[in-house]
Amino acid sequence: MPRGASPKREREYQALKTEFKKEHRYVGREEEVAARIVNKQKKRWRN
């Protein structure tokens, strides 16, 4: 996650990342995909 991320966003990121690893989804790209999802959610709620 980027620097300055809120604790809530950090928890969401960690939860997504572990869920992807557990389900064997996005193999090798778990961190990237989780970060993109969290950032996308953040962007949607800011506007």
PDB file of N, CA, C and O in Angstrom:
ATOM      1  N   MET A   1       0.842  -1.184   0.000  1.00  0.00           N
ATOM      2  CA  MET A   1       0.000   0.000   0.000  1.00  0.00           C
ATOM      3  C   MET A   1       0.885   1.244   0.000  1.00  0.00           C
ATOM      4  O   MET A   1       2.007   1.222   0.506  1.00  0.00           O
ATOM      5  N   PRO A   2       0.375   2.304  -0.562  1.00  0.00           N
ATOM      6  CA  PRO A   2       1.130   3.554  -0.585  1.00  0.00           C
ATOM      7  C   PRO A   2       1.317   4.122   0.820  1.00  0.00           C
ATOM      8  O   PRO A   2       0.541   3.836   1.732  1.00  0.00           O
ATOM      9  N   ARG A   3       2.347   4.917   0.969  1.00  0.00           N
ATOM     10  CA  ARG A   3       2.557   5.597   2.247  1.00  0.00           C
ATOM     11  C   ARG A   3       1.373   6.489   2.543  1.00  0.00           C
ATOM     12  O   ARG A   3       0.779   7.070   1.634  1.00  0.00           O
ATOM     13  N   GLY A   4       1.030   6.598   3.811  1.00  0.00           N
ATOM     14  CA  GLY A   4      -0.053   7.470   4.206  1.00  0.00           C
ATOM     15  C   GLY A   4      -1.426   6.839   4.085  1.00  0.00           C
ATOM     16  O   GLY A   4      -2.437   7.530   4.210  1.00  0.00           O
ATOM     17  N   ALA A   5      -1.478   5.539   3.844  1.00  0.00           N
ATOM     18  CA  ALA A   5      -2.772   4.861   3.738  1.00  0.00           C
ATOM     19  C   ALA A   5      -3.393   4.765   5.131  1.00  0.00           C
ATOM     20  O   ALA A   5      -2.694   4.550   6.122  1.00  0.00           O
ATOM     21  N   SER A   6      -4.691   4.924   5.188  1.00  0.00           N
ATOM     22  CA  SER A   6      -5.379   4.855   6.476  1.00  0.00           C
ATOM     23  C   SER A   6      -5.359   3.410   6.990  1.00  0.00           C
ATOM     24  O   SER A   6      -5.207   2.473   6.206  1.00  0.00           O
ATOM     25  N   PRO A   7      -5.509   3.236   8.282  1.00  0.00           N
ATOM     26  CA  PRO A   7      -5.533   1.874   8.840  1.00  0.00           C
ATOM     27  C   PRO A   7      -6.648   1.012   8.236  1.00  0.00           C
ATOM     28  O   PRO A   7      -6.472  -0.191   8.044  1.00  0.00           O
ATOM     29  N   LYS A   8      -7.784   1.628   7.940  1.00  0.00           N
ATOM     30  CA  LYS A   8      -8.884   0.876   7.337  1.00  0.00           C
ATOM     31  C   LYS A   8      -8.487   0.352   5.958  1.00  0.00           C
ATOM     32  O   LYS A   8      -8.720  -0.816   5.645  1.00  0.00           O
ATOM     33  N   ARG A   9      -7.893   1.206   5.139  1.00  0.00           N
ATOM     34  CA  ARG A   9      -7.459   0.787   3.805  1.00  0.00           C
ATOM     35  C   ARG A   9      -6.387  -0.293   3.892  1.00  0.00           C
ATOM     36  O   ARG A   9      -6.366  -1.221   3.083  1.00  0.00           O
ATOM     37  N   GLU A  10      -5.504  -0.169   4.869  1.00  0.00           N
ATOM     38  CA  GLU A  10      -4.447  -1.164   5.057  1.00  0.00           C
ATOM     39  C   GLU A  10      -5.052  -2.525   5.428  1.00  0.00           C
ATOM     40  O   GLU A  10      -4.601  -3.558   4.933  1.00  0.00           O
ATOM     41  N   ARG A  11      -6.058  -2.529   6.284  1.00  0.00           N
ATOM     42  CA  ARG A  11      -6.730  -3.783   6.652  1.00  0.00           C
ATOM     43  C   ARG A  11      -7.426  -4.404   5.452  1.00  0.00           C
ATOM     44  O   ARG A  11      -7.356  -5.617   5.254  1.00  0.00           O
ATOM     45  N   GLU A  12      -8.096  -3.586   4.652  1.00  0.00           N
ATOM     46  CA  GLU A  12      -8.758  -4.089   3.452  1.00  0.00           C
ATOM     47  C   GLU A  12      -7.744  -4.705   2.494  1.00  0.00           C
ATOM     48  O   GLU A  12      -7.991  -5.760   1.910  1.00  0.00           O
ATOM     49  N   TYR A  13      -6.619  -4.049   2.338  1.00  0.00           N
ATOM     50  CA  TYR A  13      -5.558  -4.533   1.463  1.00  0.00           C
ATOM     51  C   TYR A  13      -5.046  -5.895   1.942  1.00  0.00           C
ATOM     52  O   TYR A  13      -4.928  -6.834   1.155  1.00  0.00           O
ATOM     53  N   GLN A  14      -4.747  -5.990   3.231  1.00  0.00           N
ATOM     54  CA  GLN A  14      -4.240  -7.251   3.780  1.00  0.00           C
ATOM     55  C   GLN A  14      -5.261  -8.375   3.640  1.00  0.00           C
ATOM     56  O   GLN A  14      -4.899  -9.508   3.322  1.00  0.00           O
ATOM     57  N   ALA A  15      -6.534  -8.067   3.874  1.00  0.00           N
ATOM     58  CA  ALA A  15      -7.587  -9.080   3.770  1.00  0.00           C
ATOM     59  C   ALA A  15      -7.713  -9.581   2.333  1.00  0.00           C
ATOM     60  O   ALA A  15      -7.819 -10.786   2.103  1.00  0.00           O
ATOM     61  N   LEU A  16      -7.702  -8.672   1.376  1.00  0.00           N
ATOM     62  CA  LEU A  16      -7.789  -9.066  -0.022  1.00  0.00           C
ATOM     63  C   LEU A  16      -6.584  -9.908  -0.436  1.00  0.00           C
ATOM     64  O   LEU A  16      -6.727 -10.921  -1.120  1.00  0.00           O
ATOM     65  N   LYS A  17      -5.409  -9.478  -0.018  1.00  0.00           N
ATOM     66  CA  LYS A  17      -4.185 -10.177  -0.396  1.00  0.00           C
ATOM     67  C   LYS A  17      -4.190 -11.611   0.141  1.00  0.00           C
ATOM     68  O   LYS A  17      -3.849 -12.542  -0.589  1.00  0.00           O
ATOM     69  N   THR A  18      -4.565 -11.797   1.389  1.00  0.00           N
ATOM     70  CA  THR A  18      -4.594 -13.144   1.954  1.00  0.00           C
ATOM     71  C   THR A  18      -5.699 -13.985   1.328  1.00  0.00           C
ATOM     72  O   THR A  18      -5.527 -15.188   1.128  1.00  0.00           O
ATOM     73  N   GLU A  19      -6.825 -13.363   1.018  1.00  0.00           N
ATOM     74  CA  GLU A  19      -7.916 -14.087   0.365  1.00  0.00           C
ATOM     75  C   GLU A  19      -7.479 -14.591  -1.013  1.00  0.00           C
ATOM     76  O   GLU A  19      -7.770 -15.729  -1.378  1.00  0.00           O
ATOM     77  N   PHE A  20      -6.788 -13.755  -1.770  1.00  0.00           N
ATOM     78  CA  PHE A  20      -6.320 -14.160  -3.092  1.00  0.00           C
ATOM     79  C   PHE A  20      -5.312 -15.298  -2.995  1.00  0.00           C
ATOM     80  O   PHE A  20      -5.357 -16.235  -3.792  1.00  0.00           O
ATOM     81  N   LYS A  21      -4.402 -15.224  -2.022  1.00  0.00           N
ATOM     82  CA  LYS A  21      -3.412 -16.299  -1.859  1.00  0.00           C
ATOM     83  C   LYS A  21      -4.091 -17.597  -1.454  1.00  0.00           C
ATOM     84  O   LYS A  21      -3.725 -18.669  -1.936  1.00  0.00           O
ATOM     85  N   LYS A  22      -5.064 -17.504  -0.584  1.00  0.00           N
ATOM     86  CA  LYS A  22      -5.786 -18.688  -0.106  1.00  0.00           C
ATOM     87  C   LYS A  22      -6.553 -19.362  -1.245  1.00  0.00           C
ATOM     88  O   LYS A  22      -6.594 -20.589  -1.333  1.00  0.00           O
ATOM     89  N   GLU A  23      -7.154 -18.559  -2.107  1.00  0.00           N
ATOM     90  CA  GLU A  23      -7.955 -19.081  -3.215  1.00  0.00           C
ATOM     91  C   GLU A  23      -7.135 -19.344  -4.477  1.00  0.00           C
ATOM     92  O   GLU A  23      -7.680 -19.805  -5.480  1.00  0.00           O
ATOM     93  N   HIS A  24      -5.825 -19.057  -4.438  1.00  0.00           N
ATOM     94  CA  HIS A  24      -4.926 -19.224  -5.579  1.00  0.00           C
ATOM     95  C   HIS A  24      -5.392 -18.409  -6.784  1.00  0.00           C
ATOM     96  O   HIS A  24      -5.365 -18.884  -7.920  1.00  0.00           O
ATOM     97  N   ARG A  25      -5.812 -17.198  -6.520  1.00  0.00           N
ATOM     98  CA  ARG A  25      -6.214 -16.277  -7.583  1.00  0.00           C
ATOM     99  C   ARG A  25      -5.105 -15.260  -7.789  1.00  0.00           C
ATOM    100  O   ARG A  25      -4.420 -14.880  -6.840  1.00  0.00           O
ATOM    101  N   TYR A  26      -4.930 -14.826  -9.008  1.00  0.00           N
ATOM    102  CA  TYR A  26      -3.925 -13.823  -9.369  1.00  0.00           C
ATOM    103  C   TYR A  26      -2.531 -14.240  -8.879  1.00  0.00           C
ATOM    104  O   TYR A  26      -1.822 -13.446  -8.263  1.00  0.00           O
ATOM    105  N   VAL A  27      -2.157 -15.456  -9.151  1.00  0.00           N
ATOM    106  CA  VAL A  27      -0.898 -16.010  -8.652  1.00  0.00           C
ATOM    107  C   VAL A  27       0.273 -15.118  -9.061  1.00  0.00           C
ATOM    108  O   VAL A  27       0.470 -14.832 -10.242  1.00  0.00           O
ATOM    109  N   GLY A  28       1.043 -14.687  -8.066  1.00  0.00           N
ATOM    110  CA  GLY A  28       2.197 -13.828  -8.289  1.00  0.00           C
ATOM    111  C   GLY A  28       1.868 -12.348  -8.376  1.00  0.00           C
ATOM    112  O   GLY A  28       2.778 -11.519  -8.390  1.00  0.00           O
ATOM    113  N   ARG A  29       0.582 -11.997  -8.434  1.00  0.00           N
ATOM    114  CA  ARG A  29       0.174 -10.595  -8.559  1.00  0.00           C
ATOM    115  C   ARG A  29      -0.789 -10.191  -7.461  1.00  0.00           C
ATOM    116  O   ARG A  29      -1.493  -9.191  -7.600  1.00  0.00           O
ATOM    117  N   GLU A  30      -0.838 -10.950  -6.366  1.00  0.00           N
ATOM    118  CA  GLU A  30      -1.816 -10.696  -5.306  1.00  0.00           C
ATOM    119  C   GLU A  30      -1.724  -9.275  -4.761  1.00  0.00           C
ATOM    120  O   GLU A  30      -2.739  -8.600  -4.588  1.00  0.00           O
ATOM    121  N   GLU A  31      -0.493  -8.826  -4.490  1.00  0.00           N
ATOM    122  CA  GLU A  31      -0.311  -7.494  -3.912  1.00  0.00           C
ATOM    123  C   GLU A  31      -0.775  -6.404  -4.875  1.00  0.00           C
ATOM    124  O   GLU A  31      -1.449  -5.455  -4.475  1.00  0.00           O
ATOM    125  N   GLU A  32      -0.407  -6.550  -6.141  1.00  0.00           N
ATOM    126  CA  GLU A  32      -0.766  -5.544  -7.140  1.00  0.00           C
ATOM    127  C   GLU A  32      -2.285  -5.429  -7.292  1.00  0.00           C
ATOM    128  O   GLU A  32      -2.832  -4.326  -7.297  1.00  0.00           O
ATOM    129  N   VAL A  33      -2.951  -6.562  -7.415  1.00  0.00           N
ATOM    130  CA  VAL A  33      -4.397  -6.554  -7.623  1.00  0.00           C
ATOM    131  C   VAL A  33      -5.115  -6.022  -6.388  1.00  0.00           C
ATOM    132  O   VAL A  33      -6.061  -5.243  -6.507  1.00  0.00           O
ATOM    133  N   ALA A  34      -4.670  -6.440  -5.201  1.00  0.00           N
ATOM    134  CA  ALA A  34      -5.293  -5.954  -3.964  1.00  0.00           C
ATOM    135  C   ALA A  34      -5.128  -4.438  -3.848  1.00  0.00           C
ATOM    136  O   ALA A  34      -6.077  -3.746  -3.479  1.00  0.00           O
ATOM    137  N   ALA A  35      -3.952  -3.916  -4.154  1.00  0.00           N
ATOM    138  CA  ALA A  35      -3.718  -2.472  -4.080  1.00  0.00           C
ATOM    139  C   ALA A  35      -4.590  -1.729  -5.088  1.00  0.00           C
ATOM    140  O   ALA A  35      -5.132  -0.668  -4.778  1.00  0.00           O
ATOM    141  N   ARG A  36      -4.726  -2.278  -6.285  1.00  0.00           N
ATOM    142  CA  ARG A  36      -5.570  -1.629  -7.293  1.00  0.00           C
ATOM    143  C   ARG A  36      -7.024  -1.574  -6.855  1.00  0.00           C
ATOM    144  O   ARG A  36      -7.696  -0.563  -7.058  1.00  0.00           O
ATOM    145  N   ILE A  37      -7.510  -2.647  -6.258  1.00  0.00           N
ATOM    146  CA  ILE A  37      -8.905  -2.680  -5.801  1.00  0.00           C
ATOM    147  C   ILE A  37      -9.129  -1.656  -4.707  1.00  0.00           C
ATOM    148  O   ILE A  37     -10.111  -0.914  -4.744  1.00  0.00           O
ATOM    149  N   VAL A  38      -8.229  -1.606  -3.729  1.00  0.00           N
ATOM    150  CA  VAL A  38      -8.379  -0.663  -2.615  1.00  0.00           C
ATOM    151  C   VAL A  38      -8.307   0.771  -3.124  1.00  0.00           C
ATOM    152  O   VAL A  38      -9.097   1.616  -2.704  1.00  0.00           O
ATOM    153  N   ASN A  39      -7.368   1.056  -4.026  1.00  0.00           N
ATOM    154  CA  ASN A  39      -7.248   2.409  -4.567  1.00  0.00           C
ATOM    155  C   ASN A  39      -8.471   2.784  -5.395  1.00  0.00           C
ATOM    156  O   ASN A  39      -8.911   3.933  -5.376  1.00  0.00           O
ATOM    157  N   LYS A  40      -9.013   1.822  -6.114  1.00  0.00           N
ATOM    158  CA  LYS A  40     -10.215   2.073  -6.914  1.00  0.00           C
ATOM    159  C   LYS A  40     -11.402   2.416  -6.011  1.00  0.00           C
ATOM    160  O   LYS A  40     -12.175   3.325  -6.312  1.00  0.00           O
ATOM    161  N   GLN A  41     -11.542   1.682  -4.903  1.00  0.00           N
ATOM    162  CA  GLN A  41     -12.616   1.972  -3.951  1.00  0.00           C
ATOM    163  C   GLN A  41     -12.432   3.356  -3.342  1.00  0.00           C
ATOM    164  O   GLN A  41     -13.394   4.109  -3.187  1.00  0.00           O
ATOM    165  N   LYS A  42     -11.195   3.683  -2.999  1.00  0.00           N
ATOM    166  CA  LYS A  42     -10.897   4.994  -2.419  1.00  0.00           C
ATOM    167  C   LYS A  42     -11.268   6.111  -3.388  1.00  0.00           C
ATOM    168  O   LYS A  42     -11.863   7.114  -2.993  1.00  0.00           O
ATOM    169  N   LYS A  43     -10.914   5.933  -4.655  1.00  0.00           N
ATOM    170  CA  LYS A  43     -11.196   6.929  -5.671  1.00  0.00           C
ATOM    171  C   LYS A  43     -12.711   7.119  -5.856  1.00  0.00           C
ATOM    172  O   LYS A  43     -13.191   8.243  -6.001  1.00  0.00           O
ATOM    173  N   ARG A  44     -13.440   6.023  -5.847  1.00  0.00           N
ATOM    174  CA  ARG A  44     -14.882   6.098  -6.066  1.00  0.00           C
ATOM    175  C   ARG A  44     -15.575   6.866  -4.944  1.00  0.00           C
ATOM    176  O   ARG A  44     -16.511   7.621  -5.206  1.00  0.00           O
ATOM    177  N   TRP A  45     -15.134   6.688  -3.706  1.00  0.00           N
ATOM    178  CA  TRP A  45     -15.800   7.337  -2.572  1.00  0.00           C
ATOM    179  C   TRP A  45     -15.347   8.776  -2.345  1.00  0.00           C
ATOM    180  O   TRP A  45     -16.007   9.524  -1.623  1.00  0.00           O
ATOM    181  N   ARG A  46     -14.218   9.175  -2.958  1.00  0.00           N
ATOM    182  CA  ARG A  46     -13.731  10.556  -2.775  1.00  0.00           C
ATOM    183  C   ARG A  46     -14.516  11.549  -3.593  1.00  0.00           C
ATOM    184  O   ARG A  46     -14.647  12.704  -3.187  1.00  0.00           O
ATOM    185  N   ASN A  47     -15.043  11.142  -4.732  1.00  0.00           N
ATOM    186  CA  ASN A  47     -15.732  12.064  -5.622  1.00  0.00           C
ATOM    187  C   ASN A  47     -17.168  12.268  -5.244  1.00  0.00           C
ATOM    188  O   ASN A  47     -17.880  13.023  -5.906  1.00  0.00           O
TER     189      ASN A  47
END
